[in-house]
Amino acid sequence: MQQPLYTSLKVNNEIELCEINDPECKRLIERALLNKRISYFIRWPKPSLFRRKKNICIICINDSSREIAENVIRAICDEKGYPVKFLMRKSQNQYL
């Protein structure tokens, strides 16, 4: 049996771009990413003993959009004064 062409493509190339904890900042970033046509998803880490803040979310994107997305997020956070922590690490996919 021959395998479909798309099975040889690498699709697991998501990265955890940044971590934010302000809901308004998250909303602005989502809107800006959509305007730039950058696909993203948001991961909500489970609260633990070391992570007591409940509003923390991690914005994950495709690695090929990293530079544009980083510039967009930096511009928003610098302009509005929101704290952001850039992670730039390979996403830990639970579904694979």
N, C-alpha and C positions, 0 to 999 in steps of 0.2 A: 504494500500500500504506500502510495506517495504522500508525503506530508505537505500541507498547504504552505504556500510561499511565506505567509506572514509569521509562521512559527519560528523562523530563523531570525526575526527582527528582535533587537534588544528593546524592551519596553520598560524595564525596571530602572528608570533613570530619574526618579524623583529625589529631590533634596529638601531637607528642612531648612528653609531660608532664614526665618527669624521667629522670635518669640515676643509676643506683646501681651499686655495685660489691661489695656484700656479699651472698653467697648466702642467708644467713639473713634479711636485710632483704627481699630479693626474695620469699622464700617467705611472709613475713608480709604483705607488700603484696598479693601475689596472693590470699591467703586473704581479706584484708579487702575487696578489690575484688569478689571473688565473693560475699561475704556481702552487699554493698551492691547486687548485681546490676549491676555496671558491667562492660561488655564492654571487653576490652583485648587487646593483643598485645605481644609483647616482640621488640625488634629487637636483634640482637647485631652491633655495628659491627665491621668488619674491623680487626684490629690494624694500626697504621701506625707510622711513625717517631715521631710525636708521641703516639701512644696505645699505651703499652707494657703497660698492665694488661689482663689477659685476661678478667677477670670482669665487665667493664663491660657493662651492658645498659641499654637505653632502653625505658621503659614508654610505650606509645602507647595513646591512648583516643579516643573520639568527643568532639568539642569540646563537645557539649551536656552532657557529664558532668564537665567540667573542674573546676568549683567543688567538687563533692562529693568527687571523687577527690583533689584537692589537699588538702582538709581531712583526709581519711582518711590520706594519706601523711604529712602534716606531724605528725599526732598520733602515728603509729607511730614516726617517726624522732626526734621530740622526746622521747618517752617512753623509747625504748631507746638513744638517743644515736648512731644511725646517720647517717653523712653522706649527704646527698642534694643533687643539683643540679637545680633546676627549670629546664626548657628553654622550655616553653610556645611552641613554634614549630610551624608547619605541617609535617606529616609528608611526607617525601620518598618517595612511593610509586613503587616500581620496576615495579609490575605494570600501570600505566595507560598 
